[in-house]
C-alpha cells in the first residue's frame, strides 16, 4: 500500500539564512531558495530526512547555548 505523505511530512521550510547555510555545510542541499509572496521573506526548501532534522536541531541547540552564554 502506498503511503500518502503531506507536504509538511516531505519538506521543511527554513527562513533563517544562517541556519540554511549551516545545514548546507553539513552536506544537505536545499531544493530551492525563494521569496515568500506575501512577506517577501527569503526561505530555503529542504527535503525532510532524519539527517536534515539532526542538523536543524544542532543549529537550534547552538543558538540556545549562544543566547545562554550572553546573559
C-alpha positions as CSV (number, residue, x, y, z in Angstrom):
1,X,0.0,0.0,0.0
2,X,1.3,3.4,-1.0
3,X,1.8,5.9,1.8
4,X,0.4,9.4,1.2
5,X,2.6,12.0,2.8
6,X,1.7,15.6,3.1
7,X,4.0,18.4,2.0
8,X,4.8,19.0,5.7
9,X,6.0,15.4,6.0
10,X,8.2,15.6,3.0
11,X,9.7,19.1,3.1
12,X,10.9,21.7,5.6
13,X,11.0,25.5,5.1
14,X,13.9,27.3,6.7
15,X,13.6,31.1,7.0
16,X,16.9,31.7,8.8
17,X,19.7,32.2,6.3
18,X,22.4,31.2,8.7
19,X,20.6,28.0,9.7
20,X,20.2,27.1,6.0
21,X,23.9,27.7,5.5
22,X,24.8,25.6,8.5
23,X,22.6,22.7,7.2
24,X,24.2,23.1,3.7
25,X,27.7,23.0,5.3
26,X,26.8,19.5,6.6
27,X,26.1,18.3,3.1
28,X,22.4,18.7,2.8
29,X,21.4,20.7,-0.3
30,X,18.2,22.7,-0.5
31,X,15.7,22.2,-3.2
32,X,15.1,25.8,-3.9
33,X,15.6,29.3,-2.5
34,X,12.6,31.6,-2.9
35,X,10.8,34.6,-1.6
36,X,7.5,34.4,0.2
37,X,4.9,36.1,-2.0
38,X,3.2,37.9,0.9
39,X,6.1,38.7,3.3
40,X,9.0,39.0,0.9
41,X,11.0,36.8,3.3
42,X,13.7,34.6,1.8
43,X,13.3,30.9,2.5
44,X,15.0,27.7,1.6
45,X,13.1,24.5,1.0
46,X,14.7,21.2,2.1
47,X,13.6,17.7,1.7
48,X,12.9,16.3,5.1
49,X,15.2,13.5,6.4
50,X,16.5,12.3,9.7
51,X,19.8,13.8,8.7
52,X,18.3,17.2,7.9
53,X,16.5,17.1,11.3
54,X,19.7,16.2,13.1
55,X,21.5,19.3,11.7
56,X,18.5,21.6,12.2
57,X,18.3,20.5,15.8
58,X,22.1,21.0,16.2
59,X,21.7,24.6,14.9
60,X,18.9,25.3,17.3
61,X,20.9,23.9,20.2
62,X,23.9,26.0,19.2
63,X,21.8,29.2,19.1
64,X,20.2,28.4,22.5
65,X,23.7,27.9,24.0
66,X,24.9,31.1,22.4
67,X,22.0,33.1,24.0
68,X,22.5,31.5,27.4
69,X,26.2,32.4,27.3
70,X,25.4,36.0,26.5
71,X,23.3,36.5,29.7
